[in-house]
Amino acid sequence: MKVAVIGGGIVGATCAYYLSKDENIELTVFDYGVGQATKASAGIISPWFSKRRNKPWYKMARLGADFYLKLVEDLKKDGYNTDFYDQCGVYLLKKDANKLPELKELAEQRKELSPMIGYLEIISKEEVQKVIPSFDNNGDVLYASGGGRVEGERFVKTLLTASKANVINKKVEINLLDDKYVIDNKEYDVVVLATGAWLKDVLEPLGYDVDVRPQKGQLRDYKVSDNNTGDYPVIMPEGELDIIPFEDGVVSVGATHENEMGFDLEVDKEQLDTFGNEAKQFLRNLEDADIINERVGIRAYTSDYSPFFGEVPKLKNVYAISGLGSSGLTTGPIIGYSVANLILGNENELEAENYNIVNYIKLK
């Protein structure tokens, strides 16, 4: 069976990795990559404190966090380095620290289904400073030992290498030929569309309306003087800002959520300065840090901000995934794994009907 995965981001790379475990599959990944959200991302895996009322989304995010442990174990068994992910713990901050007990209670209730949350404790600023000397805050923080961090570009490079797929770096389109799909002058039996915000570009020429739109996200990387940042938990202040420490003094700050910028890939230094200045209130050694990188990627989101996946209506053996938004690093891997299971005929923990593709992709 010949399978084409179009899109080599977090979803496509995970799907390709698990498809590659079937020796009967000849696998090709088309990865244009320009503007790809994953390559521009660094993220926090800690969905358990969300008050979002969409129960199917929360189930996906909860199982997505759990799935990282399986994914890392599988890659290690195959002999690959998994330093793209670290279960480093997370500090959650609130402008009103009196709200932390309520947040802790919510997480405690969710621990039965998500033991990965780990140890929970409300701790003082002074206790945090024993771990992060330059930390500052107006009150206590909530610590959860199970939180993790992910570096997106390292993630996809590892997964695509582990898949041993033929990776072709070009933009492609699908043409129909009887019961086959022609991509780049070759025929395929099965196609996976993991093209994120660009899903319209692929499906509209085939006669579909697609409820997917672009969201610009920007991130800045700093180099601080403390080389022990690899031991820091991630820091989640209230609002959009995340502070994500990595090894060797690298700290990522971001990311923006810009819904009106289309596919603009220009760095907006004013936006990043705003985030950087806010981050300096919580991590004082950013004040003297060097800016070493700025990244821009385009996320995909839907009109109701819900992700979807499944077989495209009236296109047998063509599967599409999109709409992950800013939770893509948490939900992307388990969706990619789920689509691989659909193709292979395996069982899934995620019920596709809860993320029904027909709500977002319709024939004109």
C-alpha positions as CSV (number, residue, x, y, z in Angstrom):
1,M,0.0,0.0,0.0
2,K,1.4,3.4,-1.0
3,V,0.6,6.2,1.5
4,A,1.3,9.9,1.1
5,V,1.4,12.2,4.1
6,I,1.1,15.8,3.0
7,G,2.5,18.0,5.8
8,G,5.5,17.2,8.0
9,G,4.5,19.1,11.1
10,I,3.6,17.5,14.4
11,V,0.5,15.7,13.1
12,G,2.0,14.5,9.9
13,A,5.3,13.4,11.5
14,T,3.6,11.4,14.2
15,C,1.2,9.8,11.7
16,A,4.2,8.9,9.5
17,Y,6.1,7.4,12.4
18,Y,3.3,5.0,13.4
19,L,2.4,4.1,9.8
20,S,6.1,3.2,9.2
21,K,5.7,0.4,11.7
22,D,3.7,-1.5,9.1
23,E,6.2,-3.1,6.7
24,N,3.5,-3.3,3.9
25,I,3.3,0.5,3.6
26,E,5.5,2.4,1.2
27,L,5.5,5.9,2.8
28,T,6.2,9.3,1.3
29,V,6.0,12.6,3.2
30,F,5.6,15.9,1.4
31,D,6.8,18.7,3.6
32,Y,6.8,22.1,2.1
33,G,7.3,23.6,5.6
34,V,7.1,27.3,4.9
35,G,5.2,28.9,7.8
36,Q,4.7,25.6,9.5
37,A,3.4,26.1,13.0
38,T,5.4,23.2,14.6
39,K,8.8,24.3,13.4
40,A,8.2,27.8,14.9
41,S,6.9,26.4,18.2
42,A,7.8,25.6,21.8
43,G,5.1,24.6,24.1
44,I,3.8,23.5,27.4
45,I,2.1,20.2,28.0
46,S,-0.2,20.9,30.9
47,P,-3.9,20.8,29.8
48,W,-5.4,19.8,33.2
49,F,-6.1,23.3,34.4
50,S,-8.2,24.4,31.4
51,K,-11.7,25.5,32.2
52,R,-12.7,25.2,28.6
53,R,-16.2,23.5,28.6
54,N,-15.7,21.5,25.4
55,K,-15.5,18.0,26.8
56,P,-14.3,16.3,23.6
57,W,-11.5,18.8,23.4
58,Y,-10.5,18.3,27.0
59,K,-10.5,14.5,26.5
60,M,-8.2,14.9,23.4
61,A,-5.9,17.2,25.3
62,R,-5.8,15.0,28.4
63,L,-5.1,11.9,26.3
64,G,-2.6,13.9,24.3
65,A,-0.6,14.7,27.3
66,D,-0.6,11.1,28.4
67,F,0.4,10.0,24.9
68,Y,3.7,11.7,25.1
69,L,4.9,9.0,27.5
70,K,4.1,6.3,25.0
71,L,5.6,8.2,22.1
72,V,8.9,8.8,24.0
73,E,9.0,5.2,25.1
74,D,8.4,3.9,21.5
75,L,11.1,6.2,20.1
76,K,13.6,5.2,22.8
77,K,13.0,1.5,22.0
78,D,13.8,2.4,18.4
79,G,17.0,4.0,19.4
80,Y,16.2,7.7,19.0
81,N,17.0,10.7,21.3
82,T,13.8,12.2,22.8
83,D,15.3,15.4,24.2
84,F,12.6,17.4,22.3
85,Y,10.3,16.5,25.3
86,D,10.9,16.8,29.1
87,Q,8.5,16.3,31.9
88,C,10.0,19.2,33.9
89,G,7.0,20.3,35.9
90,V,5.0,23.6,35.6
91,Y,4.4,26.7,37.8
92,L,1.0,28.2,37.3
93,L,0.5,31.8,38.2
94,K,-2.6,33.9,38.9
95,K,-3.0,37.6,39.2
96,D,-5.1,36.9,42.2
97,A,-3.3,34.1,44.1
98,N,-6.5,33.4,46.0
99,K,-7.7,31.6,42.9
100,L,-5.0,29.0,43.2
101,P,-6.8,26.7,45.6
102,E,-9.7,26.4,43.2
103,L,-7.3,25.5,40.4
104,K,-5.6,23.0,42.6
105,E,-9.0,21.4,43.5
106,L,-9.9,21.2,39.8
107,A,-6.6,19.4,39.1
108,E,-7.1,17.0,42.0
109,Q,-10.5,16.0,40.7
110,R,-9.0,15.3,37.3
111,K,-6.1,13.2,38.7
112,E,-8.2,10.1,38.7
113,L,-8.4,10.1,34.9
114,S,-5.0,11.8,34.5
115,P,-2.5,10.5,37.1
116,M,0.2,12.1,34.9
117,I,-0.6,15.4,36.6
118,G,1.6,14.2,39.4
119,Y,2.3,16.1,42.6
120,L,0.3,19.3,43.2
121,E,1.3,22.0,45.7
122,I,0.8,25.7,46.3
123,I,4.2,27.1,47.1
124,S,5.6,30.5,47.8
125,K,7.7,32.8,45.6
126,E,10.7,32.1,47.9
127,E,10.3,28.3,47.4
128,V,10.3,28.8,43.6
129,Q,13.5,31.0,43.9
130,K,15.3,28.0,45.3
131,V,14.9,26.4,41.9
132,I,14.8,29.5,39.7
133,P,16.9,32.2,41.5
134,S,15.7,35.1,39.2
135,F,12.0,34.3,39.6
136,D,9.6,37.0,40.7
137,N,5.8,37.1,41.3
138,N,3.2,38.9,43.4
139,G,2.2,35.8,45.3
140,D,2.2,32.0,45.6
141,V,2.2,29.7,42.6
142,L,0.7,26.3,41.9
143,Y,3.2,23.6,41.1
144,A,2.3,20.4,39.1
145,S,5.1,17.9,38.7
146,G,3.6,16.3,35.6
147,G,3.8,19.3,33.3
148,G,6.1,19.1,30.3
149,R,7.8,21.1,27.6
150,V,8.2,20.4,23.9
151,E,10.6,21.9,21.3
152,G,8.6,21.7,18.0
153,E,11.4,21.6,15.4
154,R,13.4,19.0,17.3
155,F,10.2,17.0,17.6
156,V,9.4,16.8,13.8
157,K,13.0,16.1,12.9
158,T,13.2,13.2,15.2
159,L,9.8,11.7,14.1
160,L,10.5,12.1,10.4
161,T,13.9,10.5,10.8
162,A,12.4,7.7,12.8
163,S,9.7,7.1,10.2
164,K,12.4,6.4,7.5
165,A,9.9,7.9,5.0
166,N,10.9,9.3,1.7
167,V,10.6,13.1,2.6
168,I,10.1,15.4,-0.4
169,N,10.3,19.2,0.4
170,K,7.9,20.7,-2.0
171,K,4.4,22.1,-2.3
172,V,2.0,19.6,-4.0
173,E,-1.6,19.1,-5.1
174,I,-3.9,16.1,-5.4
175,N,-5.3,14.9,-8.7
176,L,-7.9,12.1,-9.0
177,L,-7.3,9.1,-11.3
178,D,-9.9,6.3,-10.9
179,D,-9.5,4.9,-7.4
180,K,-6.0,6.3,-7.0
181,Y,-4.6,9.7,-6.0
182,V,-1.9,11.3,-8.1
183,I,0.6,13.5,-6.2
184,D,3.9,14.7,-7.8
185,N,3.3,12.4,-10.8
186,K,3.0,9.3,-8.6
187,E,-0.1,7.2,-7.6
188,Y,-1.1,6.6,-4.0
189,D,-3.7,4.4,-2.4
190,V,-4.1,6.5,0.8
191,V,-3.5,10.2,1.5
192,V,-3.2,12.0,4.8
193,L,-3.7,15.8,4.7
194,A,-1.9,17.3,7.7
195,T,-1.5,20.7,6.1
196,G,-2.9,22.8,9.0
197,A,-4.1,26.2,7.9
198,W,-3.3,25.4,4.2
199,L,-6.0,22.6,4.0
200,K,-8.2,24.9,2.0
201,D,-5.5,25.2,-0.7
202,V,-5.6,21.4,-1.1
203,L,-9.3,20.7,-0.9
204,E,-11.0,23.7,-2.5
205,P,-9.8,22.8,-6.0
206,L,-11.5,19.4,-5.5
207,G,-14.8,21.2,-4.8
208,Y,-14.9,21.5,-1.0
209,D,-15.7,24.3,1.4
210,V,-13.3,24.2,4.3
211,D,-13.9,25.8,7.7
212,V,-10.2,26.5,8.6
213,R,-8.5,29.8,9.0
214,P,-4.9,31.0,9.8
215,Q,-3.7,32.2,13.2
216,K,-0.3,33.8,13.3
217,G,1.9,32.9,16.3
218,Q,5.3,34.5,17.2
219,L,7.9,33.4,19.6
220,R,11.2,34.8,20.8
221,D,14.2,32.8,22.2
222,Y,16.6,34.4,24.7
223,K,20.0,33.3,26.1
224,V,20.2,34.0,29.8
225,S,23.4,33.9,32.0
226,D,22.2,30.9,34.0
227,N,23.1,27.6,32.2
228,N,20.9,25.5,34.6
229,T,17.7,26.4,32.8
230,G,17.3,22.8,31.8
231,D,16.3,22.1,35.4
232,Y,13.6,24.8,35.5
233,P,9.9,24.0,35.4
234,V,8.0,26.0,32.8
235,I,6.2,29.1,33.9
236,M,2.5,29.8,33.0
237,P,1.4,33.3,34.0
238,E,-2.3,34.2,33.5
239,G,-3.1,35.1,29.9
240,E,-1.4,34.2,26.6
241,L,2.2,34.4,27.8
242,D,4.3,31.3,28.4
243,I,7.9,31.1,29.6
244,I,9.6,27.9,28.5
245,P,13.1,27.2,29.7
246,F,15.3,24.8,27.7
247,E,18.9,23.5,28.2
248,D,22.0,25.7,28.3
249,G,20.4,29.0,29.2
250,V,17.8,29.1,26.3
251,V,14.4,30.5,27.3
252,S,11.5,30.7,24.8
253,V,8.9,33.5,25.4
254,G,5.5,33.6,23.6
255,A,3.4,33.0,21.8
256,T,1.1,35.4,20.2
257,H,-2.4,34.5,18.9
258,E,-3.1,36.8,15.9
259,N,-6.4,36.0,14.1
260,E,-6.4,38.9,11.6
261,M,-3.0,38.6,10.0
262,G,-3.7,35.8,7.5
263,F,-0.5,34.1,6.3
264,D,1.8,36.9,7.2
265,L,5.2,35.6,8.2
266,E,6.9,38.8,9.1
267,V,8.3,39.2,12.6
268,D,6.5,41.9,14.5
269,K,9.2,43.0,17.0
270,E,6.7,45.3,18.8
271,Q,4.5,42.3,19.6
272,L,7.5,40.3,20.8
273,D,8.9,43.2,22.8
274,T,5.5,43.4,24.6
275,F,5.7,39.7,25.5
276,G,9.3,40.0,26.4
277,N,8.7,42.9,28.8
278,E,5.9,41.0,30.4
279,A,8.1,37.9,30.8
280,K,10.8,40.0,32.5
281,Q,8.4,40.6,35.4
282,F,8.5,36.9,36.2
283,L,12.0,35.9,35.2
284,R,14.3,38.8,36.0
285,N,17.4,37.4,34.3
286,L,15.7,38.1,30.9
287,E,16.5,41.8,31.5
288,D,20.1,41.1,30.6
289,A,19.5,38.3,28.2
290,D,20.5,38.2,24.5
291,I,17.8,37.7,21.8
292,I,19.1,34.7,19.8
293,N,16.1,33.9,17.6
294,E,12.6,34.9,16.6
295,R,10.1,32.6,15.0
296,V,6.8,32.9,13.2
297,G,4.4,30.1,12.3
298,I,0.8,29.8,11.2
299,R,-1.7,27.8,13.2
300,A,-5.0,26.5,12.0
301,Y,-8.3,27.1,13.8
302,T,-12.0,26.6,13.0
303,S,-15.1,28.8,13.5
304,D,-15.8,27.1,16.9
305,Y,-12.1,26.6,17.8
306,S,-12.4,22.8,17.7
307,P,-10.0,20.4,16.0
308,F,-11.3,17.7,13.7
309,F,-10.0,14.6,11.9
310,G,-11.3,11.8,9.7
311,E,-12.0,10.6,6.2
312,V,-12.9,13.4,3.8
313,P,-16.5,13.1,2.6
314,K,-16.7,11.4,-0.8
315,L,-12.9,10.9,-1.0
316,K,-12.3,7.3,0.1
317,N,-8.9,6.8,1.9
318,V,-8.2,10.5,2.1
319,Y,-7.9,11.6,5.7
320,A,-7.7,15.2,6.9
321,I,-6.7,16.8,10.2
322,S,-6.8,20.5,11.1
323,G,-8.1,23.1,13.6
324,L,-5.7,22.4,16.4
325,G,-5.0,26.0,17.2
326,S,-2.6,26.8,20.0
327,S,-3.1,23.4,21.6
328,G,-1.4,21.7,18.7
329,L,1.7,20.5,20.6
330,T,-0.5,18.8,23.1
331,T,-3.2,17.4,20.8
332,G,-1.2,16.9,17.5
333,P,0.6,13.7,18.3
334,I,-2.4,11.8,19.5
335,I,-4.4,12.9,16.5
336,G,-1.6,11.8,14.1
337,Y,-1.5,8.5,16.0
338,S,-5.3,8.1,15.8
339,V,-5.3,8.7,12.0
340,A,-2.5,6.1,11.6
341,N,-4.7,3.7,13.5
342,L,-7.7,4.4,11.3
343,I,-5.6,3.6,8.2
344,L,-4.2,0.4,9.8
345,G,-7.6,-0.7,11.2
346,N,-6.5,-0.5,14.8
347,E,-8.7,0.7,17.8
348,N,-8.5,4.3,19.0
349,E,-9.1,6.0,22.3
350,L,-10.4,9.0,20.5
351,E,-13.8,8.6,18.9
352,A,-13.7,10.3,15.4
353,E,-17.4,11.2,15.7
354,N,-16.5,13.6,18.5
355,Y,-14.2,15.5,16.2
356,N,-16.4,15.0,13.1
357,I,-14.8,16.2,9.9
358,V,-18.2,16.7,8.2
359,N,-18.8,19.7,10.4
360,Y,-15.9,21.5,8.8
361,I,-15.4,20.1,5.3
362,K,-18.4,20.0,2.9
363,L,-18.8,19.5,-0.8
364,K,-19.9,22.8,-2.5
